[in-house]
Amino acid sequence: TANGAQRLALAEKLGADRTVNIASEDLDAAVHQMTGGKGVDTVIECSGTQTALDAGIRVLRTGGQLTQVGIFGSRATVDLGHLVGSIAYDRDTWLRTIRLAAEQKICLRCFVTDTLPLDDWKTGFELARKKQSLRIILIP
């Protein structure tokens, strides 16, 4: 099998704009510098490793595309916190929800179980952590 240096050399030969050797360079910093902090448009994960999947998701821009090519030997996990805004709701969903709320066809206030002053944010976070609240509003 080809080692990392051989793979990077091949990628450059095939026209890669930039390669990153993660053994000697920080991937996140390199992507931040290359993209002005926006992240990459596309990640094609070919190794089938959790580390590469995590790194790929981390450097993907909002609305970017991940293509999983590598085959995992065990179940892969994904931190959905890195995918918020790109996995469940698009612009049309938000606009439809706002319209339904404005037409009073859905009750958003029904989901709010606690309203606290901003200074009590620790209490709010604790209620959420313990799952003792549905939604909490912090008022400045």
N, C-alpha and C positions, 0 to 999 in steps of 0.2 A: 504494500500500500504506500501511497505517496505520503511523505511527511508534510508538516505544516508549511515549511519554507517552499517545498515543491508546489504545493497547492496555491500558495500566494503568487509564486512566479507564473504559474499557468493562468491564474486569474488576470494578472497584469498583461500577459501575452495575448489573452483573449479580449482585452479592451477594458478591463475594470478601471474606472476613474481613479480609484484609491483603494488600497488594501490596508488592513489593520492586523498586525500580528499581536494577538491578545496576550501572548507570553511576555511581550516587552512593552506594550502600549495599552493605555486605558481606552477601551472601546467607547464607553459613554462620552468621555472627553473628546475623543476623535470625532465622533458623530456630531456632538454639539458644535465643535469648531467647523466641521464641513458644512453643516446645514443651518448655521446661525441659530442653533437651539431648537429648531423645528422638528428634527427627527427625520428619518428616512421614509421615502414613499412606499418601499416594498422590502420585505424581508423574505428570503427563501431559505428556510432552515433545512439543511441537508444531512446533519450529523445524527439526528435522532437522540440527542442528549438533552436532559433537563436544563443544564447550564446554558446551552446554546439557545434553547427555546426562551428561557427567561431573559437572556440578553437581547434576543431579537425583539421580543415584545417591549422591552424597556426602551429601545432606541427607535421604535416605530412612531411615526408622527400620528397625530389625531386624524382619523380617517384613512390611515395607511392600510396596506394589505399584507397579511402574513400568509405565505404558502408553506405548508408543512410537507416536505418531501421525505426527510429521514424517517426511518421506522424505529419506534421506541421498543425496547426490550421489555418494558413494563409500562404501566399506566402513567401518562404525563399529567402534570398538574399545571393549572394556569391561575395566576393571581388576577382575579377579575377586577381588582382595584386599578390595574393598569389599563383596563379596557373600558372603563366607564365612559359613556358617551358614544361608544362605537359598537356596542354589542346589542343594545336593546332598543334604543330610541333614536330615530332620525328626526330631521327638522319637521317633517309632516306630522309625526306623532306628537311632537310638542305643540304645534299649531292646533291640531285637532283637540288636544287636551285643554289648551287655553280656551278654545271656542266652547267646548262642553262646559267648562267651569263658568265662563261668562254667561252662558245660557242657563245656568243653574241646573244642568242635567246630571252633574256629579257634585258631591259635597266634599270639598277638600278639607273644610274645617272639621269634619267628622273624624279625620285621621289624626288631628292634633289632640293629644292627651295632656300635654303640659305646656304652659307658657311661663317662662322664667326670665328674670332680668339677666342681662348679659354677664353681670358680675357673678352669677350663679352657674356659669358654664360648666364647672366641674360637677355640680349636681346633675346637670343635664346629661353630660357624658356618662356619668355613673348609671343613671336611669337607663340610658340606651345600652350600655355594656351589659347590664343585668337583664335587659329585655323587659323592663317594667313599664315601658312607654311605647306607643306607636310612633308618633312624631312629636318632636319638641321644638318649640319656637323660642329663640333667645331674642329679647327685646333690648336694644341699646338704650 
